[in-house]
Every structure is written in C-alpha cells, then in structure tokens.
Amino acid sequence: MRLSYLVPIVGGVAGFVAVYVSKLTLPDGLASYLSLAALAGLDSICGGIRSGLEGKFHDDIFLSGFLMNTLLAAALAYLGDRIGVDLFLAAVVMLGGRVFLNLSLIRRFWLTNRQLNRRRDAPSA
Amino acid sequence: MSVFSSPVRYRPWLSQVTILATILGALLALSLKTQDKLRELQIGGTRPGLLAGAYAELRGTSEDQRRQIAELRKQLGKYRDAAINDDSKAARMVNEELNKANLALGLQAATGPGIVVVLRDAKSVPPEIKKMPAEAQIELIKPYNIHDADVLTVINELRQAGAEAVAVNDQRVTPWTAIRCVGPTVLINNVPVAPPFEIKAVGNKDTMMSALLINGGARDTISEKDPQMFSVDKSDSLTLPAFAGAAPIRYSRSAPEGKADAALNSSEAQGKEGSKTLPGVAEAQNQKEKGK
C-alpha cells in the first residue's frame, strides 16, 4: 500500500528523464512561461494527491484543473508582460503558496493516518 | 473510521495522478533545459576555459609578430643607411627628412626630455555608493575610475602644449591611433591596456606641466574624487617605443601640386564636396599660433 503512493513520483521521474535526454528545446522567449506552467502543474499534482488522500478526488476537476492551470498561468503571465503588469509574480506567489499548503496537508494526512493505524494495531484493552 | 483513512484498495486517482505527474516531469525537464540554455548564452560561450586558452595563444603570436616587425624595421634602417653611404649630400638630406617624418608619425622610437603622467583608478569608492543598487552605482562610480576619455583629455592637453611624441603604456600614439574603452581595459592601437596608465610625452617639460596643472585643467577634472588618480613627473630623458606596425595607407594618395593649392584656397569655404585634399600643414601651423 505504501509503495503505491510512490507511483506518481516514478512517473514524474520517468517523464523528466525522457524529455531531458531528448533533443527537445523551446525558443528562449518562452522559457519563463514554461517555468510558470510547470509550477502550475506541480500545484495541480499536489492538489490531486491531497484530494485523493482525503477521498474527495474527482477526475474531471483534476484533469481540467491541470490543463487549465498550466495554460492560464502561462497566458496570464504573457498578458502581464504585454500590459506591463508583473502578473508573473502574482502567479508565482499564488501557485507557490498553494503547493506549500497542499504539501503540508499531505504531510498532515500521512501523520494522522499513521497514528490511527498504530492505535488500531495496538492490543485493545 | 474517519474520512482520512480510506480503506486500502485500488485507487483510481493514483493512476491519473501518475499520468499527469509524468507530463509534469516532462514540463519540468523542458523548462530546466531551456533555462540552462539561457544561462549558457549569458556566459557567451560553452567553454570559457577553452576560449581563454585560444585568446592567450593568439596574444602570444601577436606579441611575437610585433617583435618581428620591430626587428625588421631596424634592419630596414640599417639597409637604408648603407645605401646612402655613397656620401652624396642629397641622399643624406633625403634620409634625414625621412627620419624626421618617421619620428613624427611614431614609426621610429623617440627619445628626449619630457613628462610622465600616471593615471590610476581611485583607491576606494565611498561605502555609501557601494551599498546602492547596481544600476545606480554605474553612474556614480564613473568618476572613481580612469576612462578612455581621461586618457584622451591628457593627450589632447599635451599636444596642445607642444608634445612631439606621446605613448601610453608603451603604445605609441600615432595619427591613426584610436583610444577607446572595451570592458575593463582600454584599447590603444588595438592592444588592450589596463590602468594605471603611464602617459609619456616628449616635448617642452615646463609648458606641458603647466598645461596639465592649470586650474580647472586636466588634473583637476580627472582627480576630482581622489588626488592620487593623477600624478605627473618631469624627466630629462624619456624613450618612447615606435609604433609596432606600418602606416595604414590604403585610400589616400599624395595630391598633385595644383590640387593642393586649390584645397588651400578653398579652406575658407569649408564643407565643399569638391576637393578632398586636406590642407593639414597650414591648419596645424594656425593651431600652433593660436595655442597659448
């Protein structure tokens, strides 16, 4: 059961290695938008794991969230560059905050779960 | 059983998360690669060490070639002297003229009394400037460093005071010498030269000295921030090296007699396209009379 939680990480590493080894690159101008899209993706994945652990996972929300967040983050940053407002920073702050929040919730869940399991395993009086 | 501890069974969400995590990994890798590429571009080359090696090598060869030029020129002088050994007065006069011309052009090492000006960067920059953001610093730090313009100012002042030969860090200043900043160094005769700049000038010591030290003159403007940025000394015997190269004459030709006269006459109506001959000698004479 524990190991099954590692599968997303393995997937992530596999995707990372696959692209890193390949010759694929993007034009320089898109670098910052791509980074932002990656951050948004990270946020979605963390959110997905969290909701899955909490038993509130909805595949439609997860999928649309991943796609929309990545695209929107990049699009908003682009718009910000165009109109001279640094929306890039706003997106970074928001997404970064959410990643931290989700990670802390995942950690919380894991700790609570462990405690519950221990209590269950203990010989009942 | 609480909401948190969902029963251990097949979790459909895990597979979905895995798929998207794979995409995320790909995104991260792509972004990392692009950023790496950008970082490389900013350095300006993939292998700075290799470039530095190539640079040092080229510099060595150019140094060798310079030495070779000096050697060849010395030989040429010897041959010339030997050729004129036939004791004809005309030949000796021509040779004298040639030597003088070469001296004035900087194609021959010059020796004589003169002064030595040393320009160096200020020892320290006030801490309040160092604390400022980098962009604000650039402008404020300028007067603490020696720039190409400072070297040019001194050379200009020296020439105005009748300097006959000038050299900066043993780079002879010729009529075709350019002096300009490239990064932290200054290019003189296309040779990188770094501060402190030692400007040697052969000429009338006292005139040149007072031209530089006059109130509000070169010394005052250059050493505004730190008196040690500008120092000057008289010398009874200076030797300035010759320009290591040949006069780059590719486009100009000696003008025939008639055309030269026409240029002289039309010097009042300046800016005319008609004659491209320069009335240089007359102009210089005027300048000399005007100065001081």
Interface residues (C-beta under 8 A of the other chain):
Chain A: M1 S4 Y5 V7 P8 I9 V10 G11 G12 V13 A14 G15 F16 V17 A18 V19 Y20 L24 T25 L26 D28 L30 A31 L34 S35 A37 A38 G41 L42 S44 I45 G48 I49 S51 G52 L53 E54 G55 F57 D59 F62 L63 F66 T70 F109 T112 N113 L116 N117
Chain B: S2 V3 F4 S5 S6 V8 R11 P12 W13 L14 S15 Q16 V17 T18 I19 L20 A21 T22 I23 L24 G25 A26 L27 L28 A29 L30 S31 L32 K33 T34 Q35 K37 L38 L41
